[in-house]
Amino acid sequence: MWPIKQYGRLVLVCILSLVVLLAGCGKTGPVVAKYDDGKEITEPEFKNYTEVLKAIEPSMAQAIDSGNKEALTAALHYMVMTLHVTAQVKETDEMKKEAEKNFTQYEDFVKQQIGQDKKLTQYYADRKVTQNEMKDFFLDQVKMISYFSKDVKEEDKKKEYDMAKKEGYLTQTNVRHILIGTEKRSKAEAKKKADELVKQLRNGADFAKLAKENTDDPGTKETGGLYELPSPDGLTLEGMVGPFKNAAKTLPLNKISDPIETEFGYHIMRVEKRQDQPYDEVKKDITNMLAQEKENEFFTQKVKGMIKEEKIPADMIKEQPQQQVPGQSEQPGQSVPGTQQPMPVPPEPQGGQPQKPSGQ
């Protein structure tokens, strides 16, 4: 669970519960849910809420558009939880700043996905949401974290820190490498070239220059062979292939390694930095993660009991494809859908999985 929060604050915010206090409150219509002491959610409010969820997470959009009643029910329960919790949180300037920061990251991500030729206003219009509704989403996420953070104990934070440190998730490592690949040359040829480069480096050659000229790792060619881990796109030392990872953990600092063989070829490595992040630097992330766990517990154990009445609008529910009987052979053209999670985890802000680097 720990590596998730290494990928940036936007990821953490989006992973939480995908819930929001929508700007559409006050819309009249049939009642979809009654909760707490006579509070209600109307059909227009709920439908508007699902549009926001769809704008945040494509998998949720697929579940909602397919009329999956389980997903729709989960969305309604999350909406109830958010309204219940955020009503008890006093909004502060610090919360607003944090939410604005997260929202800016979200819009930067969207701009990368849609390209410069398409305007954000059209992006929102296509998804039937407004910019203010999306801002409310991020503000409510901050409020939710604030609410559940108050019960996170200091001893639990330090325990989580010690465990993450032991497992290597807090290790910041700068490692420079040159990959001599074996995809287009024999192992003997690759090893010979790697040995020659080691000699040049130990005789004072510029590592970054040789990396740009010789490496077969496209991911670090322009950086002179440098990996800064964890990286902004979520790459961690723990995600690298075994021999590379072990060398990065054990090589003396600023020493040129002998060629290290992996499935990609031979790596010449130099570790330039290796240190653990201090507790104070990651304390907030740890608090947020543990608050998320408490939020999940609240959702699974308490929300259903808060709801007095609920009814998903009939026009939103559609018949689902029949699940295939276990052991039955799949027929040509027959769809065998996987298990639909009620609230799918949203994508990382980098836009899908990063390209697999040669050290991985």
N, C-alpha and C positions, 0 to 999 in steps of 0.2 A: 504493500500500500504506500509505503514511504516515497518511492521514486516519483509518484504522480505529482507531488507538489514541487518537485525540482523543476518542472517545466514552465514555471511562470505563474503569476498570480491569477491570470485569466483562466487558466486551466482549473485551478482550485475552485474559483468562483463558479465556473460552469459545471463542475463535477457535482457540486453540492446537491441541490434538490430540484433545480429547474422550476422554480416557483416564482410568482410575481404578483404584486398588488397592482392590478391593472387600472389604467386611467379611465376605464369605461364604467366605473362604479356609478350606480344610480340609474342604470338602464332598466327599463321596465320590461316585464315579460314573465312567462311561466317560471316558477321556482324550481331550480335544479337541486338545491340542497339547503337544508336547515341545520344549523349547528350552534353550539354554545347556548346562550339564552335568547333564542328567537332571532338570531342573525340569519340572513338569507343570501343565497347566490342565485341570480336570475340566469335564464338561458342565454340572453345576449352577452352577459358578463362572461359566462363560461366559454362560449364560442369564441369571444374575442381573446380570452386567455389561451385557448388552444392555438390560435394563430401566432401568438408570441412564442409559444413552445416550438412550433413548426419553424419559425424563423431562426431559432437558436440551434435546433438539432435536426438534421435531415432524417435520422432514423425515427425520431418521434413523429415527424411529418408523415412518414410512410405509414406508421401505425395508426395515426389519427385519420388520415385520408382513407385508409383501408377499412375504417369502421370497427377497429378492434375494441370491443367493449372493455376488456381488461385494461388496456392502455388508457382508454378514456376515463375509466373509474379511478385509476391511479392518478391521472392528471387532476381530477376533481378533488381527490383526497389531499393532494399536494397544495392545491389552491386553498382548501380549508385550513390546512396547517399554516400556510403563509399568512393568511388574513388573521388567524388567531394569534400567531406569534408577533408579527410586526405591529399589531395594535398595542402591544405591551412594551414596545421599544421607543424610547425618546430619541428622536433624530438629532444628530449633532453635526457640526461643521466638519469634523474629522470623518464621519461616515460619508458625508457628501463628497469630500475630496477623494476618498478611497473608491467610491462608486464611480466617480467621474474618470478616475484613472483606469479602472477596469473597462469602462464603456469605451474610452478612447482606444484601448488595446483591441477591443472587439471590432470597432469600426476600421482600424488599421488592417486587421485580418480580413474583413469583408472586402476592403479596397483591393487587397492583393488577389482575392479570389475572382472578383468581377472585372478587374482591369480598369485602367484609367479612363477608358472611353465610355463607361457607364456610371451614371451619377447615383449617389446613395439614396436620393429622394425616390428615384425610380425603383431601386432595389427594395426599399420599404413598401412602396406602393404595390409592387408585384406580390408581396407577401401579406398584404392587407394589414399592415401594422404601421405605427408611427414611430418617429424617433423618440418622442417622449415616453411612449410605452416601453421601449427598449431601455431607456434610462431608468425608468421605474423598476424594471427587472433587476438591474445591477444594484440599485440602491437597496432593494429588498433583500438581495443576497447578503449584503453587508450587515443589514439589520439582523438577519437570521443568525449569522455567525456571531454577532455581538451578543445575542440572546443566549445562545448555547455555550458561548465561551466562558460565561460567568461561573459555570459549574465545573470547569476544567481545573483540576488540582495541580499545583506546582510540582508535586512529587511525580505525578503521572507524566508531566512534560519532560522532566529530567530522565525518567525511565525510558521514554520513547527516544530521547536524544542519545542516550547511552547505547540503546539497541541499534539505532540507525548508524551510529558511529562504528560500532563493532562490525556491522555488516558491510561497511564501506560506502554507504550512500552519502556520507558527508565529506568524503575525501575530494578535495579540489586538486586536480592534476593537470599540469601542462606537459604534454609529451610531444616531441617532434620526431617524425619518423620518415623514412624513405621506404617505399614498397617496391621491390623488384618482383613483379608477378611471374607466375608460371603458366598463365593462360596462353601466351603466345611464344613461349620459349621453354626449353626443357629445364628440369630442376637443376641439372648440372650447370647449365648456362646461367641461370638466375643466381645460383650460389656463387659462381665465379665473379659475376658482376658485383654482387653485394660485398664480397670480400675486398674487391678493388676499391669500392666506395668507402668501406671502413678504414682502409689504409689512408685514403685521402683526408678523411675527416680527422683522424688521429694525428695527421701531420699538419692540421690547422686550416683545412679547407672550410669555406662557409657552408654551414649545414643548410640554411634556407635556400641558398643558390643551387646547391646540388639537388635538393629536393624538387625544386621547380623544373630542373633540367632532366631529372631521371625517374621521379616517382611514378608509379602506375596507379596511385590512389587519386582519382579525380577530385575527391572531396577535400583534399588538403594541398593540392598542387599550388593553388594561388596563395596559400598561407605559408608557403615554405615548409610544408609537412607538419604544421602545428595543429594538434588537437587541444582545445581548452575544455576540460571536462569537470563538471557537467556543462554541456553546451546549451545555448539558447533554444535549440530545436529539440532538446530532450535527450540527447545522447549522453550516456553515463559510462564511467569506467567499467561498471558491472555489466554493461551490455556488450563489451568487446569480447572477441574470441579468447579462449583460455590462455594461450602462450603470451599474447600481447598484453592481456590484463595482468597476468602474473609478473611479467617483466616491468610493467609500469608501476607496480606496487613495490618491487624489490630492488630495482636498479639503483645504484648510488646516483645522487643528483649530479647532472652535468657531465656524466661519463658516456662515452660512445659504446654501445653494446656490440657484441658479436652478432652476426646475422641470426635472427630468430624466425624459425619456420612456423607458418600457419597454413591453413588451407588455401590462402590467397597467394602465397609465395614466401619471400624472405623480407623481413623488416629490419632495418637499422634504426635503433631508437636512442633517444636522449631525453631523460626526464629532467625538465627544467624547474618544475615546482610540484610539491606534494605536501599538502597540509589539510587538516580537518577544519571544517567551518566551526567557529566558536558557538557556544550555546546561545549567547545573546543575539547572534546574527540570524539564527533560524528559529528562535523562540516563538515568534509570531506565526510562522508557518506550521510549527508543531501544534500550537494552540488552535489554529484554524482546522487542522486535520482532526484533532481530537473532538473539536466542536462538531465537525461533520458527523463523526460517529454518534455523538449524542443526538444530533438531529435525525439520523437514520433510525435510532432506537425510538425516538418520539413518534416518528411516522409509523413504524411497524407496530408499536405497542399501545399508542394512545389515540391516534387520530380517528380511527373507526368508531371508537366509543364516544367521540365528541359529536358525531353526526346523528341527528335525530331522524332526518328524512333525506333520501337522495334518489334521483331519477335522471339517468343520462337521456338527453333528447333522442327520441326514436329515430329521427332523420339522420342522426350521426352514426348509428349502429348499422353495420352491414354483416351479412353472413360471411364467415371466414372459410377459407379452403379447408377441406377435411384433412386431418392429420393421417399420414400413412400408418397402417398397422405395422408394428414391429415385426421384422422378418419378411414382410411382403416385398416382392421385387418391384422396383420402380418401373413404371411403364413409360414408353417414349412420350415426351410432351407433358408428363404429369409433374406438377409442382409439389415438392415436399418442403413446406415452409419450416424454418427452424423455430425454436421456442422464442416467442416475442417477450422481451423484458418490458415490464410496465413503464419504466422510465430509463431509456437507453442513455449511456454515458456519452456526452457530446465529444466532438473531435477536438484534438489539440489545436491551439491557435495557429500552429505552423501550417495547417492545411494537410492533414493526412499524415501517414507515416513518412519519416525522413528517409532519404535514399540510404540504402545499406552501405556504410563505409567499409573500406577494405580491412579495417581493424576489427570489424564486428564479426 
